[in-house]
Amino acid sequence: MSAVLKYPPLEPELTYVYRPRPVLVPERKVLAELSVVALRVPATTFDGLAIPAGATGTVVTVWEDGAAYDVEFTDPAGLASLTADDLEIA
């Protein structure tokens, strides 16, 4: 004779209901085209020139609502693609 285990039914208050938590995403600052900006961190242009932190440039392209920016620098002359965290308004 074998024993059969029977489990009691779950009470309604013991069932688990999955409720996803909201994800808080910080608002991204969006710079306008032709904004004059300063570089917070050193960067490299598309041509391979080093741009020191503090250099000023002009935003020439805004990608995907501020996810990235193309910034043109004059000293040294070059174009670099940067994120909003790399830039501040000059």
N, C-alpha and C positions, 0 to 999 in steps of 0.2 A: 504494500500500500504506500503510495507516494503522497507527500504533503503538498498541497496547493496553497500558495500564499495569495491572499486577497488583500489589496490595498484599499483603504477607504477613499471615496471620491474627494477630490479637492474642494475645499470651500471656496465660494466666489471671491472672498476677500484675500485669499492666498494666491490667486493667479497673478502672474506678472504681466503687466501691459507695458510695452516698450514705447516710450515717448522721447523722441530725440531732443536734445538740448539745443537751443539756438546758438549759433556760432557768431560771436561778435567780431566783426572785421573793422579795423580802424579805417576811418575815412582817409582817402588818398587826396593829397593836395594836388590840384591840377594847375599847372602853369600855362599861361597863354603863349601863343607864338609871338615872337619878337620881344619876349621878356628878357631883361638883362639879369643874369644869374651869376653867382659865384660858386666855385667848386669847393666842396667840403673835404674831399679826399683826392689824392693824386689819381690821375687817369691817363689813358693812352688814346691817341687819335687813331683813326682808321689807317693812317700812314705810318703808325708806329712811333710817333713823337710823344714824349712824356710831357704831361701838363701838370704843373704843381698845384697843390691845394691852395685856394685863395684866388686863382686865376678867374677872370671874368669873361663871360661869353654871352652869346645871344641864342635863345631857343629858336630853331628854325623849323622843327617838326615835332608834333605831339603824337605819340603812338598810343592807341587803345585807351583813350580817356585818361592819359597821364601815367600809364604803366612804364613808359620810357620816353626819353626825349633825345633828339639830335640837337647838339649844341655846337655852334661855331665859335671857335676861339681865335683871337688875333695874335696873341703873343704867348707861346708859339702858335703860328697859324695852322689850323686844322679843324676837323670835324670829329666829334665823338658821340657815341650813343650812351646815355646815362639814365639812371633811375632817379626818381624824385628825392630819394634819401641822399643821393650824392650831391644835390644842388640846394642852394638857398637863394632867395631874392637879394640881389646886390643893391 
